[in-house]
């Protein structure tokens, strides 16, 4: 908990919400670590969206994939240099889609969330994301939402939605397929590699 508090202090949320955010962040990290080490079942593919600040593109992508895939895909977001709070335009873009950013906060990129991920989608920060074997890496080079006018920000959101729809089509199990097979496929591994 103290490590999570140190990572979030003064950066991710208003101080009055810090205790709740530290608890959620610690829970997310411990869950990712347990899944990465095989201590907790991993029945669905895990997708990690990473942008520089975890305040715009990655949060938007995460919310859009959660809506598209529901519980059929586990979604995480992180930033290589997290901001203090979400970009205000994110809430507006999500609200236009009937979604909310409630409870989301800017989180730093940590080793265990990378280890737990099957697919790592970088959004303009691919050079700072550590590469781990057995993961599929995708770079979606899209402009940062900060400073964009609302029409340009909507265009980024719409591009993200199209890419997420394609990614979800690859990850979501079709009738008769096992979810575990899709996790292995999403990670770019063969069934022999995923069994070891």
Backbone bond lengths (Angstrom), bond angles and torsions (degrees), N, CA, C in turn:
res aa  C-N    CA-C-N  psi(-1)  N-CA   C-N-CA  omega(-1)  CA-C   N-CA-C  phi
1 X - - - 1.440 - - 1.527 111.07 -
2 X 1.333 115.94 -40.91 1.463 117.81 -177.28 1.528 110.94 -65.14
3 X 1.344 117.35 -35.73 1.465 119.48 177.11 1.521 110.37 -65.19
4 X 1.333 116.93 -42.48 1.462 120.62 178.45 1.522 110.68 -63.30
5 X 1.324 116.90 -41.23 1.464 120.49 178.04 1.523 110.40 -62.31
6 X 1.331 116.34 -42.20 1.465 119.84 179.76 1.525 111.21 -63.86
7 X 1.332 116.99 -37.44 1.462 120.37 179.79 1.526 112.08 -69.82
8 X 1.328 117.06 -30.73 1.462 120.53 -176.67 1.522 114.23 -96.26
9 X 1.309 118.56 -23.50 1.461 121.65 -173.54 1.526 111.71 -54.38
10 X 1.318 114.04 126.39 1.459 120.19 175.91 1.507 114.26 72.14
11 X 1.333 118.10 7.53 1.447 117.10 -174.40 1.515 112.62 -127.43
12 X 1.305 120.01 -44.58 1.455 119.86 -165.84 1.515 115.28 -94.18
13 X 1.303 118.95 -34.42 1.455 119.63 -170.72 1.518 110.34 -147.52
14 X 1.301 115.34 167.04 1.455 119.52 172.45 1.521 108.39 -62.15
15 X 1.290 117.37 145.08 1.467 121.84 -175.65 1.528 112.52 -55.32
16 X 1.324 118.85 -34.48 1.462 119.62 -177.42 1.528 111.49 -66.85
17 X 1.312 118.07 -19.30 1.460 122.09 178.67 1.525 112.08 -103.94
18 X 1.311 117.43 3.72 1.455 120.80 -173.37 1.523 112.68 -60.87
19 X 1.320 118.47 -44.57 1.469 120.85 -177.76 1.526 111.32 -60.43
20 X 1.316 117.12 -43.33 1.466 120.89 179.24 1.522 110.13 -65.69
21 X 1.319 117.05 -42.87 1.464 120.71 -179.67 1.522 111.61 -66.27
22 X 1.329 117.47 -39.47 1.466 120.67 177.91 1.521 109.69 -62.10
23 X 1.324 116.70 -43.83 1.466 120.27 179.17 1.530 111.03 -62.40
24 X 1.320 117.56 -45.39 1.469 121.21 179.27 1.524 111.28 -64.55
25 X 1.334 116.55 -41.96 1.458 121.32 179.99 1.526 110.31 -64.19
26 X 1.329 117.21 -43.84 1.471 121.10 178.08 1.525 110.34 -62.20
27 X 1.329 116.94 -42.66 1.461 121.08 178.74 1.530 111.04 -62.55
28 X 1.334 116.99 -43.23 1.466 121.03 178.79 1.526 110.98 -62.64
29 X 1.325 116.66 -43.76 1.469 120.71 -179.04 1.525 111.14 -66.25
30 X 1.334 117.28 -44.42 1.469 120.20 -179.83 1.525 111.29 -65.17
31 X 1.329 116.94 -40.12 1.461 120.15 176.64 1.519 111.47 -62.53
32 X 1.325 116.86 -43.69 1.467 121.06 178.70 1.521 110.67 -62.84
33 X 1.325 116.69 -42.12 1.463 120.82 178.97 1.528 110.91 -62.97
34 X 1.318 116.83 -43.63 1.471 120.85 179.40 1.526 110.98 -62.93
35 X 1.328 117.57 -41.89 1.466 120.02 179.13 1.522 111.02 -69.24
36 X 1.331 117.09 -39.68 1.471 120.84 -179.95 1.522 111.27 -63.44
37 X 1.321 117.23 -34.73 1.470 121.41 -179.07 1.522 113.20 -90.61
38 X 1.327 117.06 2.44 1.455 120.43 178.70 1.518 114.06 76.72
39 X 1.325 117.84 16.52 1.464 121.63 -179.69 1.519 112.17 -86.64
40 X 1.312 116.21 -15.43 1.461 122.35 178.75 1.523 106.94 -130.50
41 X 1.329 117.94 139.64 1.469 119.40 -179.99 1.530 111.42 -59.84
42 X 1.314 114.14 151.57 1.459 120.91 -179.66 1.530 107.56 -127.64
43 X 1.340 117.09 76.29 1.460 120.35 -172.75 1.524 115.25 -76.85
44 X 1.330 117.71 -14.46 1.467 120.42 -178.50 1.521 109.54 -131.86
45 X 1.314 115.61 160.55 1.465 121.05 176.74 1.525 109.83 -65.27
46 X 1.334 115.78 147.50 1.465 121.46 177.38 1.521 108.72 -115.95
47 X 1.327 115.38 129.28 1.460 122.13 -179.87 1.524 108.38 -117.80
48 X 1.320 115.66 130.21 1.462 122.68 177.25 1.521 108.37 -112.79
49 X 1.337 116.51 123.02 1.460 122.22 174.80 1.524 107.97 -101.79
50 X 1.343 116.56 127.95 1.460 121.57 -177.77 1.528 109.46 -126.81
51 X 1.335 115.66 127.19 1.460 120.58 168.64 1.525 106.81 -130.17
52 X 1.281 117.84 179.17 1.459 119.93 -174.80 1.527 111.74 -62.08
53 X 1.327 118.01 -53.92 1.462 121.10 -172.46 1.523 114.76 -99.32
54 X 1.315 119.39 -9.47 1.468 123.16 -173.85 1.529 110.08 53.94
55 X 1.313 115.39 32.60 1.462 120.83 -177.04 1.520 112.19 -117.83
56 X 1.321 117.35 -11.88 1.455 120.51 -174.78 1.511 113.19 -136.59
57 X 1.326 115.87 -91.18 1.468 121.17 -172.08 1.518 113.40 -57.12
58 X 1.330 117.73 -47.18 1.468 119.55 -177.15 1.526 111.21 -66.79
59 X 1.328 117.49 -38.52 1.467 120.72 178.04 1.526 110.79 -66.09
60 X 1.320 115.92 -42.59 1.458 121.03 178.91 1.527 110.35 -63.47
61 X 1.324 116.72 -46.76 1.468 120.98 179.10 1.525 110.87 -61.42
62 X 1.329 116.79 -42.69 1.458 120.34 179.30 1.517 112.08 -60.08
63 X 1.324 116.66 -45.87 1.466 120.78 -179.98 1.527 111.17 -64.31
64 X 1.321 117.05 -40.39 1.464 120.42 -179.70 1.526 111.61 -67.09
65 X 1.335 117.67 -39.90 1.467 119.43 177.99 1.529 110.95 -70.04
66 X 1.324 118.12 -38.57 1.475 120.17 177.08 1.527 110.18 -58.61
67 X 1.341 116.51 -42.91 1.467 119.24 178.70 1.524 110.57 -65.38
68 X 1.299 117.15 -43.41 1.469 121.90 -175.86 1.522 112.34 -68.88
69 X 1.336 117.32 -41.65 1.466 120.77 -171.95 1.523 113.96 -104.82
70 X 1.316 117.89 -15.16 1.463 119.63 -176.96 1.519 110.58 59.39
71 X 1.317 116.38 -135.23 1.461 120.92 -178.53 1.526 112.86 -87.92
72 X 1.329 117.11 6.30 1.463 120.58 179.49 1.524 112.21 -77.95
73 X 1.329 117.20 -10.47 1.463 123.38 176.46 1.526 107.10 -140.79
74 X 1.332 117.23 137.40 1.471 121.27 174.64 1.526 106.88 -91.83
75 X 1.330 116.66 130.92 1.459 122.40 -175.51 1.527 110.01 -116.79
76 X 1.329 115.90 135.03 1.464 122.14 173.59 1.524 107.81 -132.40
77 X 1.328 115.68 154.29 1.463 121.31 175.83 1.522 108.84 -132.94
78 X 1.328 115.68 154.87 1.465 120.64 178.63 1.525 108.88 -161.27
79 X 1.336 114.51 167.94 1.458 120.41 178.37 1.510 111.27 -133.69
80 X 1.323 116.25 144.89 1.463 120.35 178.82 1.527 111.26 -72.68
81 X 1.322 117.42 -26.79 1.468 123.34 175.80 1.528 106.77 -145.08
82 X 1.343 117.62 77.46 1.466 121.51 -170.08 1.526 114.31 -58.72
83 X 1.320 113.95 144.04 1.465 121.56 175.91 1.528 109.41 -79.77
84 X 1.321 115.51 177.62 1.465 121.39 177.98 1.521 111.94 -77.80
85 X 1.337 116.69 -31.21 1.464 120.50 -177.38 1.521 109.49 -156.16
86 X 1.331 114.87 164.57 1.458 119.85 178.30 1.522 110.17 -63.28
87 X 1.318 115.75 147.28 1.462 120.63 175.15 1.530 108.11 -65.82
88 X 1.332 118.49 133.01 1.468 120.80 -178.17 1.528 113.54 -55.40
89 X 1.316 117.16 -31.66 1.461 119.85 -178.71 1.529 111.57 -64.58
90 X 1.334 118.22 -25.42 1.469 121.02 179.80 1.522 110.16 -62.52
91 X 1.325 116.91 -46.64 1.469 120.25 179.02 1.523 110.78 -60.06
92 X 1.314 116.52 -40.94 1.471 120.07 179.99 1.528 111.10 -65.86
93 X 1.338 116.82 -45.94 1.464 120.53 -179.66 1.525 111.42 -63.48
94 X 1.318 116.79 -38.32 1.465 120.32 178.16 1.524 110.86 -69.84
95 X 1.332 117.17 -42.31 1.466 120.95 -179.99 1.523 111.00 -59.59
96 X 1.325 116.94 -36.40 1.467 120.39 177.83 1.525 111.78 -63.95
97 X 1.329 116.48 -19.57 1.464 121.98 178.91 1.535 111.53 -103.50
98 X 1.333 116.37 7.22 1.458 120.51 -178.95 1.519 113.50 77.16
99 X 1.329 117.53 21.16 1.465 122.60 -178.98 1.521 110.06 -114.56
100 X 1.338 115.45 164.32 1.457 120.83 177.83 1.517 109.81 -130.46
101 X 1.316 115.68 155.41 1.468 121.56 176.98 1.524 110.83 -103.10
102 X 1.329 117.01 15.48 1.464 121.12 -178.34 1.521 111.07 -54.12
103 X 1.313 115.46 133.71 1.456 120.96 176.26 1.514 114.66 82.90
104 X 1.313 118.28 -9.39 1.463 120.17 178.92 1.524 109.32 -82.50
105 X 1.314 115.99 148.82 1.456 121.34 178.75 1.520 108.60 -150.17
106 X 1.313 116.11 159.78 1.462 121.82 -178.05 1.526 109.20 -75.89
107 X 1.332 115.95 127.83 1.462 122.30 -176.47 1.521 109.82 -124.97
108 X 1.326 116.67 146.34 1.462 119.67 175.85 1.526 111.31 -77.44
109 X 1.300 115.50 153.95 1.458 122.17 175.15 1.527 108.41 -73.21
110 X 1.329 116.75 125.19 1.466 121.08 -179.87 1.523 109.58 -124.60
111 X 1.317 115.39 157.33 1.467 121.48 -175.49 1.519 112.47 -58.26
112 X 1.337 117.46 -40.77 1.464 118.64 -174.50 1.523 113.53 -69.24
113 X 1.341 118.25 -31.21 1.465 117.52 177.50 1.526 110.70 -71.70
114 X 1.322 117.06 -31.48 1.468 119.80 174.58 1.524 109.54 -68.57
115 X 1.329 116.73 -44.42 1.470 121.39 -179.22 1.522 111.85 -61.09
116 X 1.333 117.82 -35.80 1.464 121.49 -178.03 1.523 112.37 -78.31
117 X 1.328 117.33 -21.44 1.465 121.10 -174.36 1.521 111.98 -75.25
118 X 1.316 114.65 143.06 1.460 121.62 170.83 1.526 109.68 -92.50
119 X 1.329 115.22 -36.70 1.459 122.18 179.55 1.527 107.67 -127.23
120 X 1.331 116.39 128.47 1.461 122.20 176.31 1.526 106.80 -114.37
121 X 1.333 115.50 116.60 1.462 121.17 178.90 1.521 107.46 -105.69
122 X 1.332 116.11 114.38 1.457 120.34 176.69 1.521 108.72 -95.35
123 X 1.314 114.86 142.34 1.458 121.85 -177.26 1.524 108.46 -123.22
124 X 1.331 115.50 76.78 1.453 120.19 178.08 1.514 114.91 87.04
125 X 1.325 118.06 13.68 1.471 119.53 179.99 1.523 110.97 -142.67
126 X 1.308 117.42 27.65 1.455 121.49 -176.47 1.509 114.60 -56.88
127 X 1.317 117.75 -28.22 1.461 120.70 -177.38 1.524 113.11 -72.96
128 X 1.336 119.17 -17.37 1.469 120.55 -179.85 1.522 112.99 -103.04
129 X 1.305 117.76 -3.46 1.462 121.03 -178.34 1.526 109.01 -88.76
130 X 1.335 117.87 119.19 1.465 119.75 179.70 1.528 111.34 -61.07
131 X 1.306 116.57 139.58 1.463 121.51 179.56 1.517 108.70 -94.33
132 X 1.324 116.02 124.97 1.457 122.56 177.83 1.526 108.18 -114.20
133 X 1.319 118.03 137.98 1.463 120.48 178.48 1.530 111.25 -59.81
134 X 1.325 115.79 149.50 1.455 121.09 175.04 1.509 115.01 83.01
135 X 1.316 117.63 5.73 1.444 120.98 176.64 1.519 109.30 -113.36
136 X 1.291 115.18 149.19 1.456 120.51 174.49 1.525 107.18 -93.21
137 X 1.322 117.02 127.31 1.460 122.47 178.70 1.518 109.37 -110.02
138 X 1.324 115.36 133.49 1.456 122.36 178.76 1.524 106.78 -131.92
139 X 1.328 117.50 133.88 1.461 120.60 176.62 1.517 109.02 -111.54
140 X 1.307 116.05 118.05 1.455 122.42 174.67 1.523 106.47 -105.85
141 X 1.309 116.80 96.67 1.463 121.63 -176.58 1.525 109.28 -79.95
142 X 1.319 115.19 95.72 1.464 122.05 179.61 1.523 109.01 -122.65
143 X 1.332 118.07 149.81 1.461 119.93 -178.31 1.527 112.38 -65.85
144 X 1.325 115.11 149.34 1.459 121.83 174.51 1.528 108.27 -62.06
145 X 1.330 116.69 141.77 1.465 120.69 -178.83 1.526 112.80 -73.11
146 X 1.322 116.77 -27.02 1.477 119.46 -178.45 1.531 109.41 -63.33
147 X 1.307 114.64 130.25 1.458 120.20 177.60 1.518 114.58 87.74
148 X 1.331 117.65 -7.72 1.462 119.27 178.02 1.520 110.11 -81.58
149 X 1.332 116.59 146.49 1.459 119.05 171.36 1.527 107.51 -70.83
150 X 1.310 117.44 164.78 1.464 121.24 -172.23 1.531 112.06 -62.74
151 X 1.311 118.44 -36.01 1.469 120.24 179.51 1.527 110.94 -66.20
152 X 1.322 117.15 -41.28 1.468 120.62 177.66 1.521 110.53 -66.67
153 X 1.334 117.02 -38.84 1.464 120.82 177.52 1.526 110.82 -64.45
154 X 1.325 116.96 -39.35 1.477 120.58 176.61 1.526 110.50 -63.45
155 X 1.317 116.90 -37.93 1.469 120.12 178.35 1.526 110.44 -63.37
156 X 1.332 117.62 -39.82 1.470 121.08 176.31 1.525 109.47 -62.92
157 X 1.343 116.77 -45.99 1.464 120.68 179.03 1.530 110.93 -58.91
158 X 1.317 117.15 -44.66 1.456 120.61 -177.83 1.527 111.41 -66.59
159 X 1.332 117.11 -37.56 1.466 120.80 175.07 1.519 110.09 -64.29
160 X 1.328 116.90 -44.10 1.468 120.86 176.27 1.524 110.49 -57.65
161 X 1.324 117.36 -44.22 1.464 120.61 -178.29 1.526 111.19 -60.59
162 X 1.321 117.34 -43.16 1.472 120.01 179.07 1.528 110.87 -63.14
163 X 1.324 116.86 -42.98 1.466 120.30 179.87 1.523 110.98 -67.83
164 X 1.312 117.08 -37.86 1.465 120.95 178.08 1.521 110.44 -66.83
165 X 1.309 117.65 -39.08 1.465 120.21 176.68 1.526 110.66 -59.45
166 X 1.333 116.93 -42.01 1.472 120.01 178.16 1.527 111.08 -67.01
167 X 1.331 117.33 -43.42 1.460 121.28 178.82 1.524 110.46 -62.56
168 X 1.316 117.04 -44.61 1.468 120.63 179.67 1.523 110.87 -61.97
169 X 1.319 117.33 -38.63 1.466 120.15 178.48 1.525 110.91 -61.78
170 X 1.331 117.26 -33.85 1.467 121.06 177.17 1.524 111.89 -73.09
171 X 1.319 117.04 -36.09 1.463 121.77 -171.48 1.518 114.87 -89.00
172 X 1.317 116.87 -33.65 1.456 119.37 -173.82 1.518 110.77 -73.72
173 X 1.333 116.00 132.61 1.462 119.04 -179.95 1.525 110.58 -66.76
174 X 1.312 114.94 139.29 1.458 119.43 174.21 1.520 107.63 -92.39
175 X 1.297 117.44 168.79 1.465 122.05 -176.46 1.523 110.47 -53.17
176 X 1.322 115.79 129.46 1.459 121.39 176.82 1.509 115.02 88.46
177 X 1.334 118.81 -10.88 1.464 121.01 178.79 1.520 109.40 -92.09
178 X 1.317 116.09 150.82 1.468 119.26 176.14 1.514 109.08 -86.86
179 X 1.330 115.97 146.66 1.468 120.63 177.69 1.514 110.23 -62.37
180 X 1.318 117.65 -36.21 1.468 120.92 -178.42 1.520 110.83 -61.22
181 X 1.320 117.59 -37.37 1.456 120.66 178.07 1.512 111.62 -63.06
182 X 1.328 116.15 -37.60 1.456 119.53 179.15 1.516 112.13 -72.26
183 X 1.328 117.51 -31.14 1.460 119.88 175.15 1.517 109.09 -62.42
184 X 1.324 116.49 -46.51 1.461 120.12 179.88 1.524 110.46 -63.73
185 X 1.345 117.11 -43.49 1.454 119.84 179.33 1.524 110.98 -62.50
186 X 1.326 117.22 -42.15 1.460 121.08 -178.64 1.516 111.31 -63.54
187 X 1.316 116.30 -32.18 1.461 119.84 -179.22 1.515 111.63 -81.25
188 X 1.320 116.74 -7.79 1.449 119.34 179.71 1.516 112.88 78.20
189 X 1.326 117.50 21.73 1.457 121.50 -179.53 1.517 109.32 -109.35
190 X 1.294 115.03 157.64 1.456 119.61 174.01 1.512 108.72 -83.28
191 X 1.329 117.57 167.75 1.460 120.03 -179.88 1.521 111.01 -63.43
192 X 1.336 119.05 -31.63 1.465 120.78 177.37 1.523 110.66 -65.72
193 X 1.326 117.31 -42.42 1.461 120.84 -179.43 1.517 111.20 -66.65
194 X 1.343 117.24 -39.44 1.457 118.88 -177.48 1.515 111.56 -73.61
195 X 1.324 118.52 -20.33 1.461 121.27 178.33 1.516 111.21 -78.32
196 X 1.322 118.20 -21.68 1.473 119.94 -178.06 1.496 112.67 -91.47
